Structures are given as structure tokens and as C-alpha cells.
């Protein structure tokens, strides 16, 4: 398991578009960037572009830091410094609201936790059978421990300031400081910090990797003068995609029907890409099937 913390716009900007390396290994940074963008987008009905997300993170994170600075100043007995910090925080929040009036949640940072499973689909199915047997025998705690490892995913957790209440709390705290009520102001600020909303996006790595393998096969299939080595690489990429889809199915990501459709599409691609056929329409179709699978994952998450 790997954990990476991103607390600023510059850190979020490090996420680059990624697919397959020359060795055919799939990187997952694009999936993380998609997760951050998706989670930020869910916070508001407005459309927030990728570049704007970075600016929003920077401004919102600054407002959060100024709130913490105000609390520290109150603890140090420096009321004027606390008021100045809250004034800066208010300014940052006003900038956000002026740019995105309908924004409900302003992202202040993100953490990414990766759970990766090094196993074959067959091994996962065997473990599932073992877990089912344990549950039938009422050995729930043993089954629970075995289930803990049945995940291959990234979880992107985005922390957000609630713009419906947070700015008002900052102004209320500043007013209390003007009234020489620092402890009451501190309590208001602490309560405001406790309202930070964390939203999670789950990104199944087998589906991400399968799609990247298919993308690599598509690029090779589109070459005008394909070599025998290119054809072998296409076969290998589609085989790797199939294994990842089967792994995703064994782990219960998306729906069985969605993943069955993807496996059928892989069968079609293996047949259609023989010789020099680019199979463009078949690659377009499987792209649509991957999108349906992602929608199914999102639906499952929302139902939890």
C-alpha cells in the first residue's frame, strides 16, 4: 500500500497523462488525476476545468492555513494577528466565490491511497470460495481478515471547505475577536474546521490497466506498416487486458454484465486485428464499454 499526500495546487499539478510505458507497464497517474477532477466536479453543478481546480485548491488551502494561523494567534494572545489572518482567509474565500458562485465545496487538498493485489484471477476466485465457506461455517472474523486484501484500487480522498457555512464562520469569529471574546472566536473556528468534507473516489486498477493495454494495442494496430513484432505485441497487449478484466471481475468491480461485455469485445479485437486490420470501429466500441464499466463502479460507490 502506498500513501501520497497532496496539499497544494502545485502538488496536484504533478499528475500527468499516463498510459503504457515502452515495456508495457501501465502507470496510474492519469487515473488519480481523473479521480481528483471527478471528486472536485461532484462538489458543484458548475463545470470546473483542470487548470481552475489547481487555482481553487491553492486559494482554499490558503484560507484553511490562515484559519489555523488565527487559532495559533489566539492561543498566543495576539488578537490583532488573529484578525489579520481571518481577513486574509476571508479574502481568499471571496475570490473563490467570485470565480465560482455556485461552488458548494472548495477542494483544499487530496490524499491518495493505493491498494494493489498481486494475484491471478484464478487465485482470487479460490480465495472467494474459501471466504464463502468460512461464512457458511459462521467464521465471520476469519472471513473478514481474508476479505481485507481483496482490493486493487486507488482511493482518492479530497478534502473540501463547505462554502455555504465556512465563510460565515470566519466572519463570525472575526466579529467575536473585535468584541474581545477570543475563546468564543476560537471555538467558532474549531467548529468550522470540523466541517471540512472529505469525498472519496474509488478507481479500480484492473480496469484502468486493461484500458491502457487496449490503448497500446490500438496504437500498434493503427500503424500502416505493421511488422510481425507489432502483431505479437498486439496479441500480448490484448491478452494482458483480458487478464486485468478477469481480475476486476473476480474482485467484483463494475457489474458482471459490463465486464462480460468487455471480455467479448477483447475476443472480437483479437480476431479483427489479425493481419493488417486496424479494427478502428471495434476499438471505438470497447472504449464505450470501458466508460460503462466506470459508470457502474461509480454507481456502486454511490450506493454504499
Secondary structure, 3 states (H helix, E strand, C coil): CEEEEECCHHHHCCCCCCCECCCCCECCHHHHHHHHHHHHHHCCCCCCCHHHHHHHHHHHHHHHHHHHHHHHHHHCCCHHHHHHHHHHHHHHHHHHHHHCCCCCEEEEEEEEEEECCCCCHHHHHHHHHHHHHHHHCCCHHHHHHHHCCCCCEEEEEEEEEECCCHHHHHHHHHHHHHCCCHHHHHHHHHHHHCCCEEEEEEEEHHHHHHHHHHHHHHHHHCCCCCCHHHHHHHHHHHHHHHHHHHHHHHCCCCCHHHHHHHHHHHHHHHHHCCCCCCCHHHHHHHHHHHHHHHHHHHHHHHHC
